[in-house]
């Protein structure tokens, strides 16, 4: 797919983005959820080999196609890996799925109610390499815990700074200032986040667009201004710890938002499943998430 084709698919496609980007810190938990215990691997290389097997099985499943999955976010090792001798980004292209790469290196300690992203040494080289491999965009995550305006403003500023660096390499950034869904003041966090995003996006020079990946808001329709913002290509939602049924129910209440789920997509998959069982389970999850992304309920904002 050419960049123009990928842009159109992400902007207008009726589907969702699969998040297959668990990194080193979250991989053991993801493997346990998949039914691979800690004693089945030893050291990082074996751990990453196990998670690559899982991701390869997902990507090659007949249920995983560009008809409903319009994009996929990859971990750097997955982007650089192969499936049946072919680079993973090329496998996704062949299926009509637009590839993104997770670029953040984890989170700083909490300050001012938020966790900023850690420094990303070598980011320019990684972005150039990603572009060569056929990647369309990036994803970078930070976290909001409390309704502290100074902290939230700093998170948005950092996200936009990195986003502009990504844009300078011809890639599309997904800015992910996640709101902790277990926080006591989530609704207030949502309000401050929208205000800061509107203000700082509007102040960006030029006319290039970014994407946003946000926690599902407490109040349905709260992100409508961001969905309609001229500097936003698309708004996607993370599941943020919700089980899939609840995540889908809440997502369906929000106009213009599509899913970018990780755990909620993969939660029922097990290494011990036969191929038929695996494909059926994955297909059911894809159908449910696709419906929540494309078929909005009466509660969705008008």
For each residue, the residues with C-beta under 8 A, 3 or more apart:
1: 5 6 9 93 96 98
2: 5 6
3: 6 7 136 170
4: 7 8
5: 1 2 8 9
6: 1 2 3 9 10 98 136
7: 3 4 10 11 136 172 233
8: 4 5 11 12 13
9: 1 5 6 12 13 66 70 71 96 98
10: 6 7 13 17 70 71 98 136 137 172 211 233 234
11: 7 8 233 234
12: 8 9
13: 8 9 10 70
14: 70 290 293 294
15: 66 67 68 69 70 71 258 290 293 294
16: 68 69 70 71 236 258 259 260 261 289 290 293
17: 10 69 70 71 72 73 98 100 236 258 259 260
18: 58 64 69 71 72 73 97 260 261 262 265
19: 72 73 139 238 260 261 262 265
20: 55 58 59 72 73 74 75 78 262
21: 73 74 75 78 101 102 139 262
22: 26 27 29 30 51 75 262
23: 26 27 75 102 106
24: 27 44 47 48
25: 106
26: 22 23 29 30
27: 22 23 24 30 31 47 48 51
28: 31 32 38 47
29: 22 26 32 33
30: 22 26 27 33 34 51 54 263 266
31: 27 28 34 36 37 38 41 47 50 51 54
32: 28 29 35 36 37 38
33: 29 30 263 266 267
34: 30 31 54 266 269 270 271
35: 32 270 271 272
36: 31 32 40 41 50 54 271
37: 31 32 40
38: 28 31 32 41
39:
40: 36 37 50
41: 31 36 38 46 47 49 50
42: 46
43: 46 47
44: 24 47 48
45: 48 49
46: 41 42 43 49 50
47: 24 27 28 31 41 43 44 50 51
48: 24 27 44 45 51 52 77
49: 41 45 46 52 53
50: 31 36 40 41 46 47 53 54
51: 22 27 30 31 47 48 54 55
52: 48 49 55 56 77 78 81
53: 49 50 56 57 271
54: 30 31 34 36 50 51 57 58 269 271
55: 20 51 52 58 59 74 78
56: 52 53 59 60 83
57: 53 54 60 61 278
58: 18 20 54 55 61 64 266 269 282
59: 20 55 56 64 72 83 88 91 92 95
60: 56 57 64 83 84 91
61: 57 58 64 278 279 282 283
62: 65 279
63: 279 280 282 283 286
64: 18 58 59 60 61 69 95 97 282 286
65: 62 68 69 95 96 97
66: 9 15 69 70 95 96 97
67: 15 96
68: 15 16 65 286 287 290
69: 15 16 17 18 64 65 66 72 97 286 290
70: 9 10 13 14 15 16 17 66 97 98 258
71: 9 10 15 16 17 18 97 98 99 100 136 260
72: 17 18 19 20 59 69 92 97 98 99 100
73: 17 18 19 20 21 100 101 102 139 174 260
74: 20 21 55 78 79 88 89 99 100 101 102 135
75: 20 21 22 23 78 79 101 102
76: 79 80 101 102 103 126
77: 48 52 80 81
78: 20 21 52 55 74 75 81 88
79: 74 75 76 88 89 99 101 130 133 135
80: 76 77 88 133
81: 52 77 78 87 88
82: 85 86 87 88
83: 56 59 60 86 88 91
84: 60 91
85: 82
86: 82 83 90 91
87: 81 82 90 91 133 134
88: 59 74 78 79 80 81 82 83 91 92 99
89: 74 79 92 93 99 133 134 135
90: 86 87 93 94 134
91: 59 60 83 84 86 87 88 94 95
92: 59 72 88 89 95 97 98 99
93: 1 89 90 96 97 99 134
94: 90 91
95: 59 64 65 66 91 92
96: 1 9 65 66 67 93
97: 18 64 65 66 69 70 71 72 92 93
98: 1 6 9 10 17 70 71 72 92 136 137
99: 71 72 74 79 88 89 92 93 134 135 136
100: 17 71 72 73 74 135 136 137 138 139 172 174
101: 21 73 74 75 76 79 126 130 135 137 138 139
102: 21 23 73 74 75 76 138 139 140 141
103: 76 120 123 126 127 138 139 140 162 166
104: 107 117 118 120 139 140 141 142
105: 117 118 119 120
106: 23 25 117 118
107: 104 115 116 117 118 141 142 143
108: 111 115 116 117 118
109: 115
110: 113 114 115 145
111: 108 114 115 116 151
112: 148 150 151 154
113: 110 144 145 146 147 148 151 152
114: 110 111 142 143 144 145 146 148 151 152 154 155
115: 107 108 109 110 111 142 143 145
116: 107 108 111 142 154 155 158
117: 104 105 106 107 108 120 140 141 142 158 162
118: 104 105 106 107 108
119: 105
120: 103 104 105 117 123 126 162
121:
122: 125 126
123: 103 120 126 127 162 165
124: 127 128 165 169
125: 122 128 129
126: 76 101 103 120 122 123 129 130
127: 103 123 124 130 131 138 165 166 169 171
128: 124 125 131 132 169
129: 125 126 132 133
130: 79 101 126 127 133 135 138 169 171
131: 127 128 134 135 169 170 171
132: 128 129
133: 79 80 87 89 129 130
134: 87 89 90 93 99 131
135: 74 79 89 99 100 101 130 131 138 171
136: 3 6 7 10 71 98 99 100 171 172
137: 10 98 100 101 166 171 172 173 174 211
138: 100 101 102 103 127 130 135 166 171 172 173 174
139: 19 21 73 100 101 102 103 104 173 174 176 213
140: 102 103 104 117 159 162 163 166 173 174 175 176
141: 102 104 107 117 176 178 213
142: 104 107 114 115 116 117 155 158 159 176 177 178
143: 107 114 115 177 178 179 180
144: 113 114 151 152 155 177 178 179 180 183 189 193
145: 110 113 114 115 180 183
146: 113 114 151 183 185 189
147: 113 152 185 188 189 191 192
148: 112 113 114 151 152
149: 152 153 192 196
150: 112 153 154
151: 111 112 113 114 144 146 148 154 155
152: 113 114 144 147 148 149 155 156 177 189 192 193 196
153: 149 150 156 157 196 200
154: 112 114 116 150 151 157 158
155: 114 116 142 144 151 152 158 159 177
156: 152 153 159 160 177 193 196 197 200
157: 153 154 160 161 200
158: 116 117 142 154 155 161 162
159: 140 142 155 156 162 163 175 176 177
160: 156 157 163 164 175 200 201 204 210
161: 157 158 164 165
162: 103 117 120 123 140 158 159 165 166 173 175
163: 140 159 160 166 167 173 175 210
164: 160 161 167 168 204
165: 123 124 127 161 162 168 169
166: 103 127 137 138 140 162 163 169 171 172 173
167: 163 164 170 171 172 173 208 210
168: 164 165
169: 124 127 128 130 131 165 166
170: 3 131 167
171: 127 130 131 135 136 137 138 166 167
172: 7 10 100 136 137 138 166 167 209 210 211 233
173: 137 138 139 140 162 163 166 167 210 211
174: 73 100 137 138 139 140 210 211 212 213 236 260
175: 140 159 160 162 163 210 211 212 213
176: 139 140 141 142 159 212 213 214 238
177: 142 143 144 152 155 156 159 193 197 214
178: 141 142 143 144 213 214 215 238 240
179: 143 144 183 186 189 190 193 214 215 240
180: 143 144 145 183 186 215 240
181: 186 215 216 240 241 242
182: 241
183: 144 145 146 179 180 186 189
184:
185: 146 147 188 189
186: 179 180 181 183 189 190 215 218
187: 190 191 217 218 219
188: 147 185 191 192
189: 144 146 147 152 179 183 185 186 192 193
190: 179 186 187 193 194 215 217 218 219 222 223
191: 147 187 188 194 195 222
192: 147 149 152 188 189 195 196
193: 144 152 156 177 179 189 190 196 197 214
194: 190 191 197 198 222 223 225 226
195: 191 192 198 199
196: 149 152 153 156 192 193 199 200
197: 156 177 193 194 200 201 212 226 229
198: 194 195 201 202 225 226 229
199: 195 196 202 203
200: 153 156 157 160 196 197 203 204
201: 160 197 198 204 210 229 231 232
202: 198 199 229 231
203: 199 200
204: 160 164 200 201 208 231
205:
206:
207: 231
208: 167 204 231
209: 172 230 231 232 233
210: 160 163 167 172 173 174 175 201 231 232 233
211: 10 137 172 173 174 175 232 233 234 235 236
212: 174 175 176 197 226 232 234 235 236
213: 139 141 174 175 176 178 235 236 237 238 260
214: 176 177 178 179 193 217 223 226 235 236 237 238 257
215: 178 179 180 181 186 190 237 238 240
216: 181 237 238 239 240 242 247 250 251 254 257
217: 187 190 214 220 221 222 223 254
218: 186 187 190 222
219: 187 190 222
220: 217 250 253 254 299 300 301
221: 217 224 253 254 255 300 301
222: 190 191 194 217 218 219 254
223: 190 194 214 217 226 227 235 254 256 257
224: 221 227 228 255 256 301
225: 194 198 228 229
226: 194 197 198 212 214 223 229 232 235
227: 223 224 232 235 255 256 257
228: 224 225 232 256
229: 197 198 201 202 225 226 232
230: 209
231: 201 202 204 207 208 209 210
232: 201 209 210 211 212 226 227 228 229 235
233: 7 10 11 172 209 210 211
234: 10 11 211 212 258
235: 211 212 213 214 223 226 227 232 256 257 258
236: 16 17 174 211 212 213 214 257 258 259 260
237: 213 214 215 216 247 251 254 257 258 259 260 261
238: 19 176 178 213 214 215 216 260 261 262
239: 216 242 244 247 259 261 262 263 264 265
240: 178 179 180 181 215 216 247
241: 181 182 263
242: 181 216 239 246 247 250 264
243: 246 247 264 267
244: 239 247 248 261 264 265 267 268 285 288 289
245: 248 249 288
246: 242 243 249 250
247: 216 237 239 240 242 243 244 250 251 259 261 264 292
248: 244 245 251 252 259 264 288 289 291 292
249: 245 246 252 253 292 297
250: 216 220 242 246 247 253 254
251: 216 237 247 248 254 257 258 259 292 293
252: 248 249 291 292 295 296 297 299 300
253: 220 221 249 250 296 297 299 300
254: 216 217 220 221 222 223 237 250 251 257 296 300 301
255: 221 224 227 296 300 301 302
256: 223 224 227 228 235
257: 214 216 223 227 235 236 237 251 254 293
258: 15 16 17 70 234 235 236 237 251 293 294
259: 16 17 236 237 239 247 248 251 264 265 289 292 293
260: 16 17 18 19 71 73 174 213 236 237 238
261: 16 18 19 237 238 239 244 247 264 265 289
262: 18 19 20 21 22 238 239 265 266
263: 30 33 239 241 266 267
264: 239 242 243 244 247 248 259 261 267 285 289
265: 18 19 239 244 259 261 262 285 286 289
266: 30 33 34 58 262 263 269 285
267: 33 243 244 263 264 285
268: 244 281 284 285
269: 34 54 58 266 273 278 281 282 285
270: 34 35 273 278
271: 34 35 36 53 54
272: 35
273: 269 270 277 278 281
274: 277 278
275: 278 279
276: 279 280
277: 273 274 280 281
278: 57 61 269 270 273 274 275 281 282
279: 61 62 63 275 276 282 283
280: 63 276 277 283 284
281: 268 269 273 277 278 284 285
282: 58 61 63 64 269 278 279 285 286
283: 61 63 279 280 286 287
284: 268 280 281 287 288
285: 244 264 265 266 267 268 269 281 282 288 289
286: 63 64 68 69 265 282 283 289 290
287: 68 283 284 290 291
288: 244 245 248 284 285 291 292
289: 16 244 248 259 261 264 265 285 286 292 293
290: 14 15 16 68 69 286 287 293 294
291: 248 252 287 288 294 295
292: 247 248 249 251 252 259 288 289 295
293: 14 15 16 251 257 258 259 289 290
294: 14 15 258 290 291
295: 252 291 292
296: 252 253 254 255 300
297: 249 252 253 300
298:
299: 220 252 253
300: 220 221 252 253 254 255 296 297
301: 220 221 224 254 255
302: 255
